[in-house]
Amino acid sequence: MAKKKAWGGRFEGGTDRFVESFTASIPYDIQLYRHDITGSIAHVRMLAKQKIVTAAEAAAIEKGLLAVLEEIAGGKVTFDLADEDVHMAVESRMTQKVGAAGGKLHTGRSRNDQVALDLRLYLRDAIDETVGLLGVLRTRLVERAEQYFGVVMPGYTHVQRAQPILFSHHLLAYHEMFTRDAERFADARRRTNVSPLGAGALAGTTFPLDRNFTARTLGMDGVCENSIDAVSDRDFALDFLHAASVTMMHLSRMAEEMVFWSSTEFGFLSLPDALCTGSSIMPQKKNPDVAELIRGKTGRVYGNLFNLMTIMKGLPLAYNRDMQEDKEPVFDSARTVRDCLIGATLLIEGMSVDEQRMRDACDDGFLTATDLADYLAKKGIPFRKAHEITGKVVRYCEAEGKRLKDLSLAELKKFSPKVGEDVRDAISLSHSVKMRNTRGGTGPDAVRKRLEALKSK
């Protein structure tokens, strides 16, 4: 016998089997059960406060909901596609336990405002978890930056060696990115943490609900002020997906460098065996799979953002069934960004750095060419002219197969009579790094101040 639908009064006969399967969301939205029950408990308490249901009825319903929560958490419930979604499944199971009073839970409420609330509660938890993981990753970056303080490496532009920098400074660049990510999630949380309950299907309700009471009970900051917008808005989910996409972009950039820097060609760092895999045919291989997968999974999170944007772009107000498709991209991105943050933290914790290889890479080239130009400018030569002179010096070095540090004083003087004995210091690696102590620069004093500021937080 087909299960009776909560909305079946208008219909004659049963639902087609394909339609029942095609429209059911319970295979994936069941993971909202905790949030659904939390919202229902707040709702029934409000109904009792407003004397829409009796205190005894509310107590029975709440007890039944808690029993269902325990059953689902313990894996003791088998769900039927005929229940359609988590909301109907929970209510149906609770009513079996409570009896007729269970049917009063849905008073003054629609699945439209109910599902909007559930998704908001889910995302609030997901955001809190993500921000926590970002905090752990940032802490690890500070720890490693402190551990490797003083290590010099090439800084790059256009994937070419540009100027020498502290490795600590490079690590802290990612700290800045992940700090912005945490702020972005916090901003998304603020817009998420608003209650749509009381909007009903789209027009509000005739029952004297206390929407503020429900919002406060749920720890939310306020209520949605327009009932139509309350049930048709998914901007908060898009905010989350956008924040997740930017975070994944930052993680992917860091993973990309780990892939390259752990290669034989660079050799700047080594990743722990526990985070790598081997080849089925080449016994010498050590593949940076965790970093590569973080890089690869970025695409699916981008896709989830565009998925939901595309779903929402043509929807007339208010609720449309298309919006059932909002959950899977959100669930997938929440899980993916969580896992990638954990993986990235393990990579930062486990990597070891080859300090000599980094320093050798700084010596092999013209990383202090800008310092030579600055040196000439400080001697009174206009910077553009100093830049031109230094360019000629580099071209000479390339023709002679020499590095800047290999040139004699006599050779340097050929390009400008302003060159003196002090040029050696000016174009040394240590001097180059040491002199860049403007706020935000790579100089040791500047980086140390930044490290201390971050640690004090």
KABEL-V463043 format. One record per residue. RES is the residue in one letter. SS is DSSP state (A for helix, B for strand, O for the rest). OMEGA is omega in degrees with one decimal (* if undefined). Layout:
# KABEL-V463043
[[RES:SS:OMEGA] [RES:SS:OMEGA]]
This chain:
# KABEL-V463043
[[M:O:-179.3] [A:O:179.2] [K:O:-179.9] [K:O:-179.9] [K:O:177.8] [A:O:-179.0] [W:O:-167.9] [G:A:-177.2] [G:A:-177.6] [R:A:-169.7] [F:O:176.4] [E:O:-178.2] [G:O:-175.9] [G:O:178.4] [T:O:177.0] [D:O:-176.8] [R:A:179.0] [F:A:-179.1] [V:A:179.6] [E:A:179.6] [S:A:-175.9] [F:A:-175.0] [T:A:-177.0] [A:O:176.9] [S:O:-174.4] [I:A:178.2] [P:A:-179.7] [Y:A:-177.6] [D:A:176.8] [I:A:178.7] [Q:A:174.3] [L:A:-169.7] [Y:A:179.6] [R:A:-178.6] [H:A:178.4] [D:A:-179.4] [I:A:176.1] [T:A:178.3] [G:A:-179.3] [S:A:178.0] [I:A:177.4] [A:A:-178.4] [H:A:-176.9] [V:A:174.7] [R:A:177.0] [M:A:178.4] [L:A:178.6] [A:A:178.8] [K:A:-178.7] [Q:O:179.4] [K:O:174.2] [I:O:167.9] [V:O:-179.9] [T:O:178.2] [A:A:180.0] [A:A:178.6] [E:A:-179.9] [A:A:179.6] [A:A:179.3] [A:A:179.7] [I:A:-179.5] [E:A:177.8] [K:A:178.3] [G:A:178.9] [L:A:178.8] [L:A:176.9] [A:A:177.6] [V:A:177.9] [L:A:-179.5] [E:A:179.6] [E:A:-177.9] [I:A:-179.9] [A:A:-179.9] [G:O:178.7] [G:O:-175.6] [K:O:-176.6] [V:O:173.0] [T:O:-174.4] [F:O:-177.2] [D:O:176.8] [L:A:179.2] [A:A:176.4] [D:A:174.5] [E:O:-174.6] [D:O:-177.1] [V:A:-176.7] [H:A:-179.6] [M:A:-179.4] [A:A:-179.9] [V:A:-177.9] [E:A:-179.5] [S:A:-179.1] [R:A:178.9] [M:A:-178.4] [T:A:174.8] [Q:A:-178.4] [K:A:-170.5] [V:A:-175.7] [G:O:-172.2] [A:A:-179.1] [A:A:180.0] [G:A:179.5] [G:A:-179.3] [K:A:-178.2] [L:O:-172.2] [H:O:179.6] [T:O:177.7] [G:O:-176.3] [R:O:174.7] [S:O:173.4] [R:A:-179.8] [N:A:178.1] [D:A:179.2] [Q:A:-178.4] [V:A:177.3] [A:A:177.7] [L:A:-177.7] [D:A:-178.3] [L:A:177.3] [R:A:179.4] [L:A:177.6] [Y:A:-177.0] [L:A:176.2] [R:A:177.9] [D:A:-178.8] [A:A:179.0] [I:A:179.6] [D:A:178.9] [E:A:-178.6] [T:A:178.9] [V:A:176.4] [G:A:179.3] [L:A:174.9] [L:A:177.8] [G:A:178.4] [V:A:-179.9] [L:A:179.9] [R:A:177.9] [T:A:179.4] [R:A:178.4] [L:A:177.6] [V:A:-179.9] [E:A:-179.2] [R:A:177.0] [A:A:177.6] [E:A:-179.1] [Q:A:-175.7] [Y:O:-179.7] [F:O:-179.3] [G:O:178.2] [V:O:-178.6] [V:B:179.0] [M:B:174.5] [P:B:167.1] [G:B:-172.7] [Y:B:161.0] [T:B:-177.6] [H:O:-177.0] [V:O:174.4] [Q:B:178.9] [R:B:-172.8] [A:B:-179.7] [Q:B:177.8] [P:B:179.2] [I:B:171.3] [L:B:175.6] [F:A:177.1] [S:A:-179.4] [H:A:178.9] [H:A:178.5] [L:A:-177.7] [L:A:173.1] [A:A:176.6] [Y:A:175.6] [H:A:178.9] [E:A:179.3] [M:A:-176.1] [F:A:173.2] [T:A:176.3] [R:A:178.1] [D:A:179.5] [A:A:178.1] [E:A:-179.8] [R:A:177.2] [F:A:179.2] [A:A:177.9] [D:A:176.8] [A:A:179.1] [R:A:-179.5] [R:A:180.0] [R:A:178.5] [T:A:-169.3] [N:O:179.3] [V:O:-172.3] [S:B:174.2] [P:O:-176.6] [L:O:-176.7] [G:O:177.3] [A:O:-177.7] [G:O:-179.7] [A:O:174.8] [L:O:-168.8] [A:O:-174.0] [G:O:-176.2] [T:O:178.4] [T:O:179.6] [F:O:-176.2] [P:O:-177.8] [L:O:171.5] [D:O:-174.3] [R:A:179.6] [N:A:178.6] [F:A:-179.7] [T:A:180.0] [A:A:179.7] [R:A:179.0] [T:A:-178.9] [L:O:-179.1] [G:O:-179.0] [M:O:-171.0] [D:O:-178.2] [G:O:-178.9] [V:B:173.2] [C:O:-170.4] [E:O:179.9] [N:O:-173.1] [S:A:179.4] [I:A:179.7] [D:A:-175.9] [A:A:-176.2] [V:A:-176.9] [S:A:-179.3] [D:O:168.0] [R:O:177.8] [D:A:-178.8] [F:A:177.3] [A:A:177.0] [L:A:175.9] [D:A:179.2] [F:A:-177.8] [L:A:176.9] [H:A:178.3] [A:A:178.5] [A:A:-179.5] [S:A:179.4] [V:A:176.9] [T:A:178.8] [M:A:176.6] [M:A:178.2] [H:A:177.8] [L:A:-179.0] [S:A:178.1] [R:A:179.0] [M:A:178.7] [A:A:179.0] [E:A:180.0] [E:A:178.2] [M:A:177.8] [V:A:-178.5] [F:A:-173.7] [W:A:177.5] [S:O:178.8] [S:O:179.1] [T:O:-177.4] [E:O:178.4] [F:O:-179.4] [G:O:-178.8] [F:O:-178.1] [L:B:177.8] [S:B:178.8] [L:O:-177.3] [P:O:-179.6] [D:A:-176.3] [A:A:-178.8] [L:A:-179.0] [C:O:176.4] [T:B:179.7] [G:O:-180.0] [S:O:179.1] [S:O:-177.5] [I:O:-176.8] [M:O:-172.1] [P:O:-177.3] [Q:O:-169.2] [K:O:171.8] [K:O:-171.4] [N:B:-178.7] [P:O:-170.6] [D:A:-178.6] [V:A:178.6] [A:A:-179.6] [E:A:-179.9] [L:A:173.4] [I:A:178.0] [R:A:-177.8] [G:A:-176.9] [K:A:177.2] [T:A:-178.8] [G:A:-178.2] [R:A:178.3] [V:A:172.6] [Y:A:-178.5] [G:A:178.8] [N:A:176.4] [L:A:-178.7] [F:A:174.4] [N:A:-176.5] [L:A:176.3] [M:A:179.9] [T:A:176.3] [I:A:-171.3] [M:A:-166.4] [K:O:-175.0] [G:O:-173.5] [L:O:172.6] [P:O:175.5] [L:O:8.8] [A:O:-177.8] [Y:O:172.5] [N:O:-174.9] [R:A:174.4] [D:A:-173.8] [M:A:171.4] [Q:A:-177.8] [E:A:-179.3] [D:A:-167.5] [K:A:-175.3] [E:A:176.1] [P:A:178.5] [V:A:-179.8] [F:A:-176.7] [D:A:-179.2] [S:A:178.6] [A:A:-179.8] [R:A:-175.9] [T:A:-178.6] [V:A:176.4] [R:A:-177.2] [D:A:-178.2] [C:A:175.3] [L:A:177.0] [I:A:179.7] [G:A:-179.5] [A:A:178.8] [T:A:176.9] [L:A:178.5] [L:A:179.6] [I:A:179.0] [E:A:-169.5] [G:A:-175.4] [M:O:171.5] [S:B:-171.1] [V:B:175.2] [D:O:-174.8] [E:A:-177.5] [Q:A:-179.5] [R:A:178.1] [M:A:-178.7] [R:A:177.9] [D:A:179.0] [A:A:177.3] [C:A:-178.6] [D:A:-172.9] [D:O:179.9] [G:O:-172.7] [F:O:-173.7] [L:O:-179.9] [T:O:178.2] [A:A:178.1] [T:A:178.9] [D:A:176.2] [L:A:177.9] [A:A:177.5] [D:A:179.7] [Y:A:-179.6] [L:A:179.0] [A:A:178.6] [K:A:176.0] [K:O:176.2] [G:O:178.3] [I:O:176.7] [P:O:-171.9] [F:A:-179.5] [R:A:177.9] [K:A:177.9] [A:A:177.5] [H:A:-179.2] [E:A:179.9] [I:A:-179.2] [T:A:176.5] [G:A:178.3] [K:A:177.1] [V:A:-179.8] [V:A:179.6] [R:A:177.0] [Y:A:179.2] [C:A:-179.5] [E:A:-179.6] [A:A:-177.3] [E:A:-178.2] [G:O:-178.2] [K:O:171.8] [R:O:178.6] [L:A:-177.2] [K:A:-179.0] [D:A:-175.0] [L:O:176.2] [S:O:177.8] [L:A:179.9] [A:A:179.3] [E:A:-179.0] [L:A:-179.2] [K:A:177.5] [K:O:-176.7] [F:O:177.3] [S:O:177.1] [P:O:179.6] [K:O:-177.7] [V:O:179.1] [G:O:-179.2] [E:O:-176.5] [D:O:-178.8] [V:A:-178.2] [R:A:178.0] [D:A:-173.4] [A:A:-176.3] [I:O:176.1] [S:O:-179.7] [L:A:-176.2] [S:A:179.6] [H:A:-179.4] [S:A:-179.9] [V:A:-173.9] [K:A:-173.0] [M:O:-175.4] [R:O:-174.9] [N:O:171.8] [T:O:-178.8] [R:O:-178.3] [G:O:-179.1] [G:O:-175.5] [T:O:179.2] [G:O:-177.7] [P:A:179.9] [D:A:-179.3] [A:A:-179.1] [V:A:178.3] [R:A:178.3] [K:A:-180.0] [R:A:177.9] [L:A:-179.4] [E:A:178.9] [A:A:-179.6] [L:A:179.1] [K:A:-179.3] [S:A:177.7] [K:O:*]]
